[in-house]
Amino acid sequence: MHFKFWGVRGSIASPGPATVRYGGNTTCIEVRGDNNELIILDGGTGIFQLAQTLFAEFPIDINVFITHTHWDHIQGLPMFVPIFVPGNSITIHGAADIVNQRSIKDVLTLQMDYSYFPVRESQLNARMNYVDLTPPSQSLEVGSCKVSCLLMNHPVLNFAYRIDCNGKSMVFTGDHEWDFNIYDADDDEYDEYQGFIEEKRRGIIEFFKGADALIIDTAYAEEEYPQRKGWGHGTFDTSIKAAREAGVKKAYLTHHEPTRSDDELERIFNEALLRNQIGDGDPEFYLAREGLKVDL
């Protein structure tokens, strides 16, 4: 199994000279199973470039797993060339909108309304299939790969995905903020809520446990987080702590802040490694970068 990053920025695409080393496209990860099964994690703007590499494989079966339906994770889907080609089979998996009672198909079809896009979902030439995933967790088989999902913490339903294939494993968190106690320490509800937080964290760490690769939302520097608390994203220190706790082999920090230059990104990353005293026995830490291919 191997995976490749096609988009690593969060919130909005940010191409330009300041982001050329790590890339300006929003989230998209290509995963290949041992039998060359194609699994795509999220459909941000990076999925357009991925599509350009697939023509020789047509007709092709593709399984797309959407972590959540915020724009930066789906905005590339209408321009994903395989959906327009007869003979291709595209299955899109994702969380249904339980608040508005809409399926994943209903949610994604909205962005192909004529007000936003000239081609309607019903006009696509590929065979389109949609699978609603239901919280808190479930798993399914894609060829030689087992894909499991777990509900994370974000302002809309967001799944982390774990892919296991012949003894190798990788996890992608999508967007995730570690839960914090909403009560003051002297409130009656504090202890009960803290117990809920700790139980949920244990479940997430167990989901990560022993993965060969953890791809984790690391949007904010520590000094930025207090002004962005509750926005649904992690920090460099929370990501390092979680990777250590889960005993993963390698951790790739992603969802880079779109206003951050590559130089700033590297500075904050290196400061976090020093502050957290990364040493022997710790996971290997990397900044996710467009074009980076990782063999497991």
C-alpha positions in Angstrom: 0.0 0.0 0.0 1.1 3.5 -0.7 -0.4 7.0 -0.6 0.4 10.4 -2.2 -0.6 13.9 -1.3 -2.3 16.0 -3.9 -3.5 18.8 -1.6 -2.4 19.8 1.9 -3.8 23.3 2.5 -6.8 24.1 4.6 -9.8 26.4 4.2 -9.0 27.8 0.7 -6.5 27.1 -2.1 -3.5 29.4 -1.8 -1.2 28.9 -4.8 1.7 31.3 -5.3 5.4 31.7 -4.8 5.1 31.6 -1.0 3.5 28.1 -1.0 5.3 26.5 -3.9 7.3 24.0 -1.8 4.5 22.5 0.1 1.7 23.3 -2.3 -1.4 25.5 -2.4 -4.2 23.0 -3.2 -6.8 21.9 -0.6 -7.0 18.4 0.8 -6.8 15.3 -1.4 -4.9 12.1 -0.8 -4.5 9.2 -3.2 -4.2 5.7 -1.7 -3.4 2.5 -3.6 -4.0 -0.9 -2.1 -1.7 -3.9 -2.8 -3.9 -4.8 -5.8 -3.8 -1.2 -7.1 -7.3 -0.4 -5.7 -7.8 3.3 -5.9 -9.1 5.1 -2.8 -9.2 8.8 -2.6 -9.5 10.7 0.7 -11.3 14.0 0.2 -12.0 15.9 -3.0 -10.3 19.3 -2.5 -8.8 21.2 -5.4 -5.9 18.7 -5.4 -8.2 16.1 -6.9 -8.1 17.9 -10.3 -4.3 17.2 -10.7 -4.8 13.6 -9.5 -7.4 13.1 -12.3 -4.8 14.1 -15.0 -2.8 11.0 -14.0 -5.6 8.5 -14.4 -6.5 8.5 -18.1 -4.4 5.4 -18.9 -6.4 3.4 -16.4 -9.9 4.2 -17.8 -12.3 2.5 -17.4 -11.6 2.7 -13.7 -13.3 1.9 -10.4 -12.7 4.6 -7.8 -13.8 4.8 -4.2 -13.8 8.4 -2.7 -14.1 8.8 1.0 -15.1 12.3 2.1 -14.2 13.2 5.7 -16.7 16.0 5.8 -18.5 18.3 3.4 -16.9 21.7 4.1 -15.9 23.4 0.8 -12.1 22.8 1.0 -12.7 19.0 1.1 -15.2 18.8 -1.7 -14.7 21.7 -4.1 -12.6 19.8 -6.6 -15.2 17.1 -7.2 -17.2 18.9 -10.0 -13.9 19.2 -11.9 -12.8 15.5 -11.3 -12.6 14.3 -14.9 -13.4 10.6 -14.3 -17.0 11.5 -13.4 -17.6 12.6 -17.0 -16.3 9.5 -18.7 -18.6 6.6 -19.6 -17.4 3.2 -18.2 -15.9 4.6 -15.1 -17.4 3.7 -11.7 -17.2 6.2 -8.9 -18.4 5.4 -5.4 -18.5 8.3 -3.0 -18.7 7.6 0.7 -19.4 10.1 3.4 -21.4 11.3 6.4 -25.1 12.1 5.8 -26.3 15.5 7.0 -28.3 14.4 10.1 -29.2 18.0 11.0 -30.9 18.7 7.6 -31.8 15.1 6.9 -29.8 15.0 3.7 -27.8 12.1 2.3 -24.2 12.5 1.1 -25.6 12.4 -2.5 -28.0 15.2 -1.7 -25.3 17.4 -0.1 -22.8 16.9 -2.9 -25.5 17.4 -5.6 -26.1 20.9 -4.1 -22.7 22.2 -5.3 -23.7 21.1 -8.9 -26.8 23.2 -8.9 -27.0 25.4 -12.0 -26.4 28.5 -9.8 -22.9 27.2 -9.1 -21.9 24.8 -11.9 -23.0 24.2 -15.5 -23.3 20.4 -15.4 -25.9 18.7 -13.1 -25.1 15.5 -11.2 -27.8 13.7 -13.3 -25.8 14.5 -16.5 -22.6 12.8 -15.4 -21.5 10.0 -17.7 -19.7 7.8 -15.2 -21.7 5.3 -13.0 -22.1 7.3 -9.8 -22.8 5.5 -6.5 -23.2 7.0 -3.0 -22.8 5.4 0.4 -24.0 7.1 3.6 -21.7 6.4 6.6 -23.3 6.7 10.0 -21.7 7.8 13.2 -20.0 6.9 15.4 -18.1 4.3 13.4 -18.2 1.5 10.8 -16.0 -0.3 8.3 -16.1 -1.8 4.8 -13.9 -3.6 2.4 -12.4 -2.2 -0.8 -10.6 -5.0 -2.5 -7.6 -5.9 -0.3 -8.2 -2.8 1.9 -10.3 -2.5 5.0 -11.5 1.0 5.5 -12.8 2.0 9.0 -14.2 5.3 10.0 -14.6 7.1 13.4 -16.4 10.3 14.3 -14.1 13.2 15.2 -14.6 16.7 16.6 -15.4 19.4 14.0 -18.3 21.8 13.5 -19.9 19.4 11.0 -19.9 15.6 11.0 -16.3 14.6 10.2 -14.9 11.1 9.9 -11.3 9.9 10.4 -10.5 7.0 8.1 -8.1 4.1 8.9 -7.0 1.9 6.0 -5.5 -1.5 6.7 -4.0 -3.6 4.0 -2.1 -6.8 4.5 -0.5 -5.8 7.8 0.1 -2.1 6.9 -2.1 0.8 8.1 -2.6 4.5 7.7 -5.0 7.0 9.3 -6.3 10.3 8.1 -8.1 12.5 10.7 -9.8 14.9 8.3 -10.4 18.1 10.3 -10.2 17.6 14.1 -9.9 19.6 17.3 -9.2 17.8 20.5 -12.2 18.3 22.9 -11.8 20.7 25.7 -13.9 21.1 28.8 -16.6 23.8 28.3 -17.2 24.1 32.1 -15.2 25.9 34.8 -13.3 23.6 37.2 -15.7 24.6 40.1 -18.9 23.8 38.1 -20.9 20.8 39.1 -20.8 19.5 35.5 -17.0 19.7 35.1 -16.0 16.3 36.3 -18.7 14.4 34.3 -17.8 16.3 31.1 -14.1 15.7 31.7 -14.8 12.0 31.9 -16.6 12.2 28.6 -13.6 14.0 27.0 -11.1 11.5 28.3 -13.2 8.5 27.1 -13.5 10.0 23.7 -9.8 10.7 23.5 -9.0 7.1 24.4 -11.2 5.9 21.6 -9.5 8.1 19.1 -6.0 7.2 20.2 -7.0 3.5 20.0 -8.2 4.1 16.4 -4.7 5.6 15.6 -2.8 2.9 17.6 0.2 1.5 15.9 -0.5 3.0 12.5 2.4 3.0 10.0 1.3 6.5 9.0 -0.9 9.1 10.7 -2.0 12.1 8.6 -3.3 14.6 11.2 -4.9 18.1 11.1 -2.3 20.6 12.3 -3.7 23.9 11.3 -2.6 26.2 14.1 0.5 27.4 15.9 0.2 27.3 19.7 0.0 31.1 20.0 -2.8 31.2 17.4 -5.1 28.6 19.0 -6.7 30.7 21.8 -8.3 33.0 19.2 -9.4 30.0 17.1 -10.6 27.7 19.9 -13.8 25.9 18.8 -13.1 26.3 15.1 -12.4 22.5 14.8 -8.6 22.2 14.1 -5.5 20.9 15.9 -2.1 22.5 16.7 1.4 21.3 16.3 1.7 20.4 19.9 -1.6 18.5 20.1 -0.6 16.5 16.9 2.8 15.6 18.3 1.3 14.5 21.6 -1.4 12.3 19.9 1.1 10.7 17.6 3.4 9.8 20.5 0.5 8.5 22.6 -0.8 6.3 19.8 2.7 4.9 19.1 2.5 5.5 15.3 5.6 5.1 13.2 5.3 8.3 11.1 3.1 11.4 11.4 2.4 13.8 8.6 1.1 17.2 9.7 -1.4 18.7 7.2 -4.2 21.2 6.6 -1.7 24.0 6.5 -3.0 27.4 7.3 -3.5 29.1 3.9 -2.0 32.5 4.9 1.2 30.8 6.1 4.2 30.8 3.8 6.4 27.7 3.4 9.1 29.5 5.3 6.8 30.2 8.2 5.5 26.7 8.1 8.9 25.2 8.5 9.9 27.6 11.3 6.8 26.8 13.3 7.3 23.0 12.7 10.9 23.1 13.7 10.2 25.1 16.9 7.5 22.6 17.8 9.9 19.6 17.4 12.4 21.4 19.6 9.8 22.4 22.2 8.5 18.8 22.4 12.0 17.3 22.5 11.6 14.7 19.8 14.1 12.0 20.2 14.8 8.2 19.8 11.6 6.1 20.1 9.3 8.9 19.0 7.4 8.9 15.7 9.1 10.4 12.7 7.4 13.8 12.0 7.0 15.4 8.6 5.1 18.3 7.0 2.7 17.0 4.4 3.7 18.2 0.9 2.0 18.0 -2.5 3.6 15.3 -4.6 5.0 13.4 -1.6 4.5 9.6 -2.1 4.9 7.3 0.9 5.3 3.5 0.5 4.2 1.5 3.5 
